[in-house]
Amino acid sequence: MPSPSTSAADVRHPSFRCIACGDRRDGASQDFRCPRCGDLLEITYPSWQESKPDAARLKAAWRDRRLSSRAVDLSGVWRFRELLPAMDADQQVITLREGNTPLYELPQCSRITGVARLLAKHQGLNPTGSFKDAGMTVAATFARRSGFRWVACASTGNTSASMAAYAARGGMRSLVLVPEGKISWSKLSQALDYGAVTCQLRTDFDGCLELLQQLVRRAPVYQLNSINPFRLEGQKTLALELLEQLDWQPPDHIVVPGGNLGNSSAIGKALVEMLGLGLIPRLPRLSVIQAEGANPLVRTLREAAAKRLIPVSPETRATAIRIGSPASWKKAANVLEATGGACEQVSELEIAQAKAEIGAEGIGCEPASAVTLAGLKRLLKQGFVQPGETVVLVLTGNLLKDPDYTIDFHRGDLFEGTRDGQASTALNCLRHPPIVLDATLDAVIRTLEQADES
């Protein structure tokens, strides 16, 4: 069937605005920084001020496209293309049918926390297993459109997997810079399989990103980290799809993990845009949760009132958010202020407990995603979240992204030799280690009976 269209097609030509000095330009350099002050850029749509898209027509078009078999409509990102930068032709889009991720009820976690209605938007069910795909389909598409043969990223794992997949799909080459020994092999294996040239650098993620910034200034390589504002345009469709799943009635709170802070910035940008376009009646509060050992935004807000970044030397087993100098910290701080959200930190024990509790729902997620549930518990204790409110947790990565963490937890090895070793015994009731038995029916039956009694 033909893809529905709307009158918004002529208002999708973006401009690039500096988040600090406000300078506006029609294009951007390959480091995606303001030529006047050096800060990050964001994409805006100035013509929305003159010709605002009709909210009812947009919703109808997006709904009707779910019945279309066209590749661009099967994407849960490009289905919302009226709010994305315009393409010359839909056939230019590089897509793996990203988006279209489920919104789960969490009844057990709801009982644990006391929250009346608790849901999880699981971005780990994207094609490469993380939320990165929503942004990568847009950024990779514009990289190919601009004629680039090489794309590159610095990564803690998920970005490299996503970029390599979309580069391969679009007929481009990919270069991955990762910190040696500080990335899950499950994630790295994806980039290798998708054909990426992978460099393990003797530095941390922030060092990899700095080197990438130097590279794109000297070589014809297109940067696909979340510094690239096209990435954030794609990632903001998470919020569009979430609100559509909720019949455009905003929850009270949306809770997201905080790493390089591009995702929280993208979601917040989408919420503000949706309010301005009349797609939603009010803003939900967007809150960001970090690990205690990788908490630069928490410290920046508490110790510097968001006036300057306080970088940290990151250390957490939640590798996806092990970032000490997040590029998008100013964008995230602006989003927290705009939505009235909070920023909190959680311990390694709290992350492990929350991950096991989400797993007990039959869903599962990587460790970084679990900070959302752990952070929600803290926000409830502080009274920031009320028990009668509706809360959505954004799970950013698949359980299989870091199986070593899960195995170590259930075997009781995760905190061995750490300061949390003794305290972690409180989590034994959540552990389900494999049981070695003799190959006899009686042994299996006894184990079954013991499990039934426990």
Residue, then its C-alpha position, 0 to 999 in steps of 0.5 A: m500500500p502507498s505510504p501516507s504523507t502529510s503537509a509537513a514534508d516541506v518543513r524538515h530542512p534543518s539548521f545547526r544551532c550552537i547550544a552555547c552561543g546560539d550561532r546558526r548555520d546551514g551546515a556543520s564541520q566534521d567535528f560537529r562543533c561550533p566554529r565560533c565557540g567550539d561547543l556542540l551543535e543541535i539540529t533545529y527546524p526554523s520553519w516550524q515557527e512559520s508553518k507548524p505541522d498539524a498534530a492530528r495529521l501527523k499522528a494519523a500518518w504515523r499510525d497508518r504507516r504501520l500497515s505499510s510494507r515499504a522499508v522506510d515505513l517498517s522502520g520505527v525511526w523513519r516512520f516518524r520522518e516528518l520530525l527528522p531531517a529531510m531526505d531527497a528520496d526514501q530509497q536513500v535510507i539505510t535501515l535494519r527495521e530499527g525501532n518498533t521496540p516493546l513497552y512492557e509492564l513490570p508487575q513484580c518490580s512495581r510491587i518491589t518499588g510500590v509504584a502504581r504503574l511501572l513500565a519498561k521501554h526496551q531498546g535492547l530489542n533493536p537489531t544490534g541489541s541497543f538503543k544506538d540503532a535508532g540514531m545510527t540509521v539517521a546518521a549513517t544515512f546522512a554520512r552516505r548521502s554526503g559521499f563518505r566512504w569511511v565512518a568511525c566512532a569511539s565506543t564502550g561497545n554498543t556504538s561500535a556494534s551499531m555503527a559497523a552494522y549500518a556501515a556494512r548495510g550501507g556499503m561503507r567501511s567502518l573504523v572503531l576505536v575502543p579502550e583496551g580491556k574495558i569493553s564487553w567482548s560480546k559487543l566487540s564481537q559484533a563489530l568484528d563480524y560486521g567488518a569493522v577495522t577495530c583498534q584497541l587503544r591503551t586509554d579510556f573511552d574519553g581518550c578514544l573520543e578525543l583521538l577521533q575528534q583529531l582524526v576527523r579534522r585530518a582525514p575524510v572520515y565521518q564521525l558517528n558518535s553522539i556528538n553528531p546531532f543526526r544521531l540524536e535526531g534518530q534517538k529522539t524517536l524513542a520518545l515519539e514511539l513511547l508516547e504513541q504506545l501510551d496513546w499520547q498521554p505522558p507518564d509522570h516520569i521517564v528514567v534513563p541511564g547516563g553515560n555519554l548523555g546523548n540519549s537523555s539529551a535526545i529524549g528530552k529534545a523530543l519531549v520539548e518538541m512534542l509539547g511545542l507541536g501539540l502532540i502531548p499536553r504536558l512534559p513528563r519529568l526526565s531523570v538521569i541515573q549514573a553509577e557511583g563510580a562514573n558520575p560526572l553529571v551528578r557531580t557537575l550538577r551538585e558541585a558546579a551547578a552545571k556551570r562546568l563539567i567535573p570529569v571523573s576517572p570512571e569505574t563501574r562494571a556497567t561498561a556501557i556507562r563507564i564514561g568520565s567526561p560525557a560530551s553531551w553534558k550541557k545538553a543533558a543539564n538543559v533537558l533536566e532543567a526543561t523537564g524538571g527531572a533529577c540526576e541520581q547515582v547508584s552503587e554497584l550492589e544496587i545495579a546488580q540487584a536491580k538487574a536481577e529483579i528486571g531479569a525475574e520479569g522474564i525480560g533482562c537487560e545489560p547492567a547499564s540499563a538496570v541503573t534505571l530501576a536502582g535509581l527509581k528506588r532512590l528517587l522514591k525514598q527522596g519523595f521525588v517520585q510518588p507511589g501513585e505515579t506512572v514511571v517508564l524505565v528506558l532499558t538501553g541494552n540487551l541482556l546478551k550484551d554482557p553475559d559475563y556480568t550475568i554469569d559472574f553474578h549468579r555464580g557469586d563471583l561478581f563482587e569477589g575480592t571487592r569491598d562489596g564482597q561481604a555485603s553482596t551476600a544479601l543478594n543470594c536470594l536473587r542468584h540462580p547458579p547452575i547445579v552440577l549433578d550426577a546424570t540420574l533421575d533421582a538427582v534431578i527430582r531431588t533438585l526439583e523438589q528442593a527448588d519447589e520448597s525454596 
